[in-house]
Amino acid sequence: MRYLICGLFGYLLGAIPFGYLAGCLAGVDIRQFGSGNIGATNVLRTLGRKFGYPVFLADTLKGYLAVRTAFWLFAGNSAAAYLPGIVAAVCVVLGHSFPVWLRFRGGKGVAASAGACFGLLPTETLLVAAIWIGAFLLFRFVSLASVAAASALPVSVWILSSGQWRSRGPLLAFTVLLAAIVIMRHRSNLARLLRGTEPRFDRK
């Protein structure tokens, strides 16, 4: 029952469409502008930093809260280890990417994934965040930086848990799944990158 609660809470928390709500506050339907996505990147491009940064923070925070709430529900149960946090993390990303309130058309899951991973794997997440920042500063494509960071997450877990990776097998499987979700959600971006039509953030 507690695992079910973790999953349901994670999904419902992830399904809160902060990007869409920010558009409503600004008097627009964010799905009708830019990439049509409700994620923080499209909000930032369309509505500016006033809305884009708070949306990114809110999406990240809901991932973190989902995982930490799951750990709180299983407090004192060492046998459960990371499993409740993993369940919550997967569900919060699915909720963000496929919110029931918006006919399952949500964001790409990067910010929610970052928050969830920070709740589960703070050291590995900081390393991956550095990779995201480096890739973005070098190429100025949010999508490319996100795919690079997602791909690096399982590798960082493998390397930093050397010697004990069998005991952290569920975490490795989770990061592979999470990377697959993020990359799949960026299929259209990758296609535009190959065509040379993906929008780039300028230096300012």
C-alpha positions, 0 to 999 in steps of 0.5 A: 500500500505504501508503494502504491501511495508513493507512486500515486503521489509522485504521479499527481505531484508531477502532473501539476502543469506549472508551465501551463499555469504560468501561461494562464497567469500571463493570459496565454495558452503556452501550448500554442507558442514556440515548441508547444511544450509546457516545460520551462524552456518553452516558457522561458522562450515565450514568456521570459525569465519572470515566468521561465525561472519559477517554472523550472524551480517548481518542476525541479522541486516537485521531483525532489519532494516526491522522492523525499516524501517516499523516503519519509513514508518508509522511514526506519525500513532499511530493507526497502533501501532506495526502492520507494524513492525510485518508484516515486521518481519514475512516477513523478517524471511520468506525471510531468511528461504525461499529465492526465489534466492535459490529455497526457501532453506534458513537458520533457521531464528534465527538470522533474528528473533533476529534482528526483535524482537530486533527492536520490543521488545528490553526488551523481546529480551534481556531476551530471548538472555540471555536464549539462552546464558545460554542454549548454555553454558550449553549444547553446542548445538546451535539448542537446545539453539535456540529452547529454546529461541524461545519457551521463547519469547512468554512467556516473552512477556506475562509476561512483558506485564501483565495488558496490554496484550490485547492491545499487542495481535498482538505482542503475536500472532507474537511471537507465530508464530515466535517461531513456524517457528523457531521450525519447521525449526529445526525439523531435528536438534531435530531429531538428538538430540534425536538420539544423533548425533547432532554436539556439539560446543566444549569448545574452 
